[in-house]
Each structure stands twice: as structure tokens, then as C-alpha cells.
Amino acid sequence: MVDREKIQIDLAKLLNGGRLLRLTEPQSGLVLEKKLAPADAVVRQKEKLLRAFEAALARVELNAA
């Protein structure tokens, strides 16, 4: 089962002024990065990326079982 508490979330500012959202799960080593759209709310983009990341983690867990 995916534990949201273990997912590390980093928001980095790029040299060109853009922002990058990085999600990492230390145990599996899975990392997902996405450049954020400046016109959209960060919270919505973060939740959308988090759902995709959790789905990918669930697939990794299924394949490992």
C-alpha cells in the first residue's frame, strides 16, 4: 500500500524562472518530475502529479509481488 507520508516533495526554482515539482519515494527509488505551468495553481498541479505518482508506485508494488 502506498504511504503518502513517505513521499518526498521538492519544489525547485529553475534558472529561467520556472518551477519544477519533484516527487520521490526513497524505498523504491521512484522519482517523478514535472515542470509546473505558471498559469495554473501549484496545489492543483501537485495533487494531479501525486495521484499519478501513487498509481505508478502501486504498479511497482504489484509487479514486485
DSSP file (Angstrom, degrees, kcal/mol; ACC not computed):
  #  RESIDUE AA STRUCTURE BP1 BP2  ACC     N-H-->O    O-->H-N    N-H-->O    O-->H-N    TCO  KAPPA ALPHA  PHI   PSI    X-CA   Y-CA   Z-CA
    1    1 A M              0   0    0      0, 0.0     2,-0.3     0, 0.0    57,-0.0   0.000 360.0 360.0 360.0 139.0    0.0    0.0    0.0
    2    2 A V        -     0   0    0     52,-0.1     2,-0.6     1,-0.0     3,-0.1  -0.573 360.0-155.3 -76.4 129.2    1.2    3.5   -0.9
    3    3 A D    >>  -     0   0    0     -2,-0.3     3,-1.6     1,-0.1     4,-0.5  -0.917   6.1-161.0-109.9 109.5    2.0    5.7    2.1
    4    4 A R  G >4 S+     0   0    0     -2,-0.6     3,-0.9     1,-0.3    -1,-0.1   0.772  87.7  68.6 -59.1 -26.2    1.8    9.4    1.3
    5    5 A E  G 34 S+     0   0    0      1,-0.2    -1,-0.3    -3,-0.1    -3,-0.0   0.785  97.8  50.9 -64.9 -27.2    3.9   10.2    4.4
    6    6 A K  G <4 S+     0   0    0     -3,-1.6     2,-0.5     2,-0.1    -1,-0.2   0.597  85.3 101.5 -88.2 -11.6    7.0    8.6    2.8
    7    7 A I    <<  -     0   0    0     -3,-0.9     2,-0.4    -4,-0.5    18,-0.2  -0.622  65.1-145.9 -78.7 124.0    6.7   10.5   -0.4
    8    8 A Q  E     -A   24   0A   0     16,-3.3    16,-2.4    -2,-0.5     2,-0.5  -0.762  11.4-160.8 -91.6 133.8    9.2   13.4   -0.5
    9    9 A I  E     -A   23   0A   0     -2,-0.4     2,-0.4    14,-0.2    14,-0.2  -0.966   9.4-178.2-120.3 124.1    8.0   16.5   -2.4
   10   10 A D  E     -A   22   0A   0     12,-2.8    12,-3.0    -2,-0.5     2,-0.5  -0.965  13.0-161.5-122.7 138.2   10.5   19.1   -3.6
   11   11 A L  E     -A   21   0A   0     -2,-0.4     2,-0.4    10,-0.2    10,-0.2  -0.977  17.1-172.6-117.5 116.8    9.7   22.4   -5.4
   12   12 A A  E     -A   20   0A   0      8,-2.9     8,-2.9    -2,-0.5     2,-0.5  -0.885  19.9-136.1-114.5 140.5   12.8   23.8   -7.2
   13   13 A K  E     -A   19   0A   0     -2,-0.4     6,-0.2     6,-0.2     2,-0.1  -0.837  24.8-140.2 -93.6 128.1   13.1   27.2   -8.9
   14   14 A L    >   -     0   0    0      4,-3.2     3,-2.0    -2,-0.5    -1,-0.0  -0.439  21.6-111.1 -85.5 160.0   14.8   26.9  -12.3
   15   15 A L  T 3  S+     0   0    0      1,-0.3    -1,-0.1     2,-0.1     4,-0.0   0.810 117.8  57.2 -60.5 -30.4   17.3   29.5  -13.6
   16   16 A N  T 3  S-     0   0    0      1,-0.1    -1,-0.3     2,-0.0     3,-0.1   0.401 125.0-101.0 -83.4   4.9   14.8   30.6  -16.3
   17   17 A G  S <  S+     0   0    0     -3,-2.0    -2,-0.1     1,-0.3    -1,-0.1   0.270  85.1 122.2  96.6 -11.6   12.3   31.5  -13.6
   18   18 A G        -     0   0    0     -5,-0.1    -4,-3.2     1,-0.0     2,-0.4  -0.168  55.9-126.0 -74.9 175.4   10.2   28.3  -14.0
   19   19 A R  E     -A   13   0A   0     17,-0.4    17,-2.6    -6,-0.2     2,-0.4  -0.955  12.6-155.8-128.0 147.7    9.4   25.8  -11.2
   20   20 A L  E     -AB  12  35A   0     -8,-2.9    -8,-2.9    -2,-0.4     2,-0.5  -0.981   5.0-153.8-123.9 130.7    9.9   22.1  -11.1
   21   21 A L  E     -AB  11  34A   0     13,-2.8    13,-2.0    -2,-0.4     2,-0.4  -0.920  14.6-171.3-105.8 125.6    8.0   19.7   -8.8
   22   22 A R  E     -AB  10  33A   0    -12,-3.0   -12,-2.8    -2,-0.5     2,-0.4  -0.974   7.0-167.5-123.1 127.1    9.8   16.5   -7.9
   23   23 A L  E     -AB   9  32A   0      9,-2.9     9,-2.5    -2,-0.4     2,-0.4  -0.943  11.6-178.4-112.0 133.3    8.2   13.6   -6.1
   24   24 A T  E     -AB   8  31A   0    -16,-2.4   -16,-3.3    -2,-0.4     7,-0.2  -0.994  21.2-161.3-134.9 137.7   10.5   10.8   -4.7
   25   25 A E  E  >> - B   0  30A   0      5,-2.2     4,-2.4    -2,-0.4     5,-0.6  -0.953  13.9-158.3-116.0 108.6    9.8    7.6   -2.8
   26   26 A P  T  45S+     0   0    0      0, 0.0    -1,-0.1     0, 0.0   -19,-0.1   0.822  83.8  54.3 -61.2 -37.2   13.0    6.6   -1.1
   27   27 A Q  T  45S+     0   0    0      1,-0.2    -2,-0.0   -21,-0.1     0, 0.0   0.926 121.3  28.2 -66.5 -45.4   12.3    2.9   -0.6
   28   28 A S  T  45S-     0   0    0     -3,-0.2    -1,-0.2     2,-0.1     3,-0.1   0.725  98.9-131.2 -87.4 -22.7   11.6    2.1   -4.3
   29   29 A G  T  <5 +     0   0    0     -4,-2.4     2,-0.2     1,-0.3    -2,-0.1   0.518  51.2 155.1  82.5   5.4   13.7    4.9   -5.7
   30   30 A L  E   < -B   25   0A   0     -5,-0.6    -5,-2.2    -6,-0.0     2,-0.4  -0.481  19.2-175.4 -71.1 133.2   10.9    6.0   -7.9
   31   31 A V  E     -B   24   0A   0     -7,-0.2     2,-0.4    -2,-0.2    -7,-0.2  -0.991  10.5-173.4-131.7 138.1   11.1    9.7   -9.0
   32   32 A L  E     -B   23   0A   0     -9,-2.5    -9,-2.9    -2,-0.4     2,-0.4  -0.995   7.5-176.2-132.9 127.4    8.7   11.8  -11.0
   33   33 A E  E     +B   22   0A   0     -2,-0.4     2,-0.3   -11,-0.2   -11,-0.2  -0.930   4.7 175.6-123.8 147.3    9.4   15.3  -12.1
   34   34 A K  E     -B   21   0A   0    -13,-2.0   -13,-2.8    -2,-0.4     2,-0.4  -0.970  30.7-125.9-150.7 134.9    7.3   17.9  -13.9
   35   35 A K  E     -B   20   0A   0     -2,-0.3   -15,-0.2   -15,-0.2     2,-0.2  -0.673  39.2-123.1 -76.5 130.6    7.8   21.5  -14.9
   36   36 A L        -     0   0    0    -17,-2.6   -17,-0.4    -2,-0.4     6,-0.1  -0.493  13.0-120.2 -81.0 144.0    4.9   23.5  -13.5
   37   37 A A    >   -     0   0    0     -2,-0.2     3,-1.1     1,-0.1     8,-0.1  -0.714  18.2-144.8 -79.0 124.1    2.7   25.6  -15.7
   38   38 A P  T 3  S+     0   0    0      0, 0.0    -1,-0.1     0, 0.0     4,-0.1   0.768  95.6  55.4 -64.8 -24.9    2.9   29.2  -14.4
   39   39 A A  T 3  S+     0   0    0      2,-0.1     2,-0.3    -3,-0.0    -2,-0.0   0.682  98.0  74.5 -82.7 -16.9   -0.7   29.9  -15.1
   40   40 A D  S <  S-     0   0    0     -3,-1.1     2,-0.1     1,-0.1    -4,-0.0  -0.672  93.0 -96.9-100.0 152.2   -2.1   27.0  -13.1
   41   41 A A     >  -     0   0    0     -2,-0.3     4,-1.9     1,-0.1     5,-0.2  -0.412  25.1-136.9 -65.4 136.3   -2.3   26.8   -9.3
   42   42 A V  H  > S+     0   0    0      1,-0.2     4,-2.8     2,-0.2     5,-0.2   0.879 101.8  58.6 -61.7 -39.5    0.6   24.8   -7.8
   43   43 A V  H  > S+     0   0    0      1,-0.2     4,-2.4     2,-0.2    -1,-0.2   0.915 107.1  46.0 -59.9 -45.0   -1.8   23.0   -5.4
   44   44 A R  H  > S+     0   0    0      2,-0.2     4,-2.2     1,-0.2    -1,-0.2   0.918 114.5  47.5 -64.7 -43.2   -3.8   21.5   -8.3
   45   45 A Q  H  X S+     0   0    0     -4,-1.9     4,-2.3     1,-0.2    -2,-0.2   0.884 111.4  51.8 -65.6 -38.1   -0.7   20.5  -10.2
   46   46 A K  H  X S+     0   0    0     -4,-2.8     4,-2.5     2,-0.2    -2,-0.2   0.928 110.6  47.2 -64.2 -45.8    0.8   18.9   -7.1
   47   47 A E  H  X S+     0   0    0     -4,-2.4     4,-2.2     2,-0.2    -2,-0.2   0.898 112.3  50.1 -63.9 -40.8   -2.3   16.8   -6.4
   48   48 A K  H  X S+     0   0    0     -4,-2.2     4,-1.8     1,-0.2    -1,-0.2   0.925 113.7  44.7 -64.0 -44.5   -2.5   15.7  -10.0
   49   49 A L  H  X S+     0   0    0     -4,-2.3     4,-2.4     1,-0.2    -2,-0.2   0.869 111.0  54.7 -67.4 -36.7    1.1   14.7  -10.0
   50   50 A L  H  X S+     0   0    0     -4,-2.5     4,-2.6     2,-0.2    -2,-0.2   0.893 107.0  50.4 -64.4 -40.5    0.8   13.0   -6.6
   51   51 A R  H  X S+     0   0    0     -4,-2.2     4,-2.0     2,-0.2    -1,-0.2   0.916 112.1  47.3 -63.4 -42.6   -2.1   10.9   -7.9
   52   52 A A  H  X S+     0   0    0     -4,-1.8     4,-2.0     2,-0.2    -2,-0.2   0.886 112.7  49.9 -64.9 -39.0   -0.1    9.8  -10.9
   53   53 A F  H  X S+     0   0    0     -4,-2.4     4,-2.4     2,-0.2    -2,-0.2   0.906 109.5  50.3 -66.9 -42.8    2.9    9.0   -8.7
   54   54 A E  H  X S+     0   0    0     -4,-2.6     4,-2.2     1,-0.2    -1,-0.2   0.884 109.9  51.1 -63.5 -38.2    0.8    6.9   -6.3
   55   55 A A  H  X S+     0   0    0     -4,-2.0     4,-2.0     2,-0.2    -1,-0.2   0.902 110.0  49.5 -65.1 -40.9   -0.6    5.0   -9.3
   56   56 A A  H  X S+     0   0    0     -4,-2.0     4,-2.1     2,-0.2    -2,-0.2   0.901 110.6  50.3 -65.0 -40.4    2.9    4.3  -10.5
   57   57 A L  H  X S+     0   0    0     -4,-2.4     4,-2.5     1,-0.2    -2,-0.2   0.900 108.2  52.7 -63.3 -40.6    4.0    3.2   -7.0
   58   58 A A  H  X S+     0   0    0     -4,-2.2     4,-2.2     1,-0.2    -1,-0.2   0.896 108.9  49.9 -62.8 -40.0    1.0    0.8   -6.9
   59   59 A R  H  X S+     0   0    0     -4,-2.0     4,-2.3     2,-0.2    -1,-0.2   0.898 109.7  51.1 -65.4 -39.6    2.0   -0.7  -10.2
   60   60 A V  H  X S+     0   0    0     -4,-2.1     4,-1.7     1,-0.2    -2,-0.2   0.924 110.6  49.2 -62.3 -43.4    5.6   -1.2   -9.0
   61   61 A E  H  X S+     0   0    0     -4,-2.5     4,-1.2     1,-0.2    -2,-0.2   0.887 110.5  50.4 -63.8 -39.5    4.3   -2.9   -5.8
   62   62 A L  H  < S+     0   0    0     -4,-2.2     3,-0.3     1,-0.2    -1,-0.2   0.900 110.8  48.5 -65.0 -40.6    2.0   -5.2   -7.9
   63   63 A N  H  < S+     0   0    0     -4,-2.3    -1,-0.2     1,-0.2    -2,-0.2   0.804 110.1  52.5 -69.7 -28.9    4.9   -6.2  -10.2
   64   64 A A  H  <        0   0    0     -4,-1.7    -1,-0.2     1,-0.2    -2,-0.2   0.735 360.0 360.0 -78.3 -22.8    7.2   -6.9   -7.2
   65   65 A A     <        0   0    0     -4,-1.2    -1,-0.2    -3,-0.3    -2,-0.2   0.477 360.0 360.0 -79.0 360.0    4.6   -9.2   -5.6
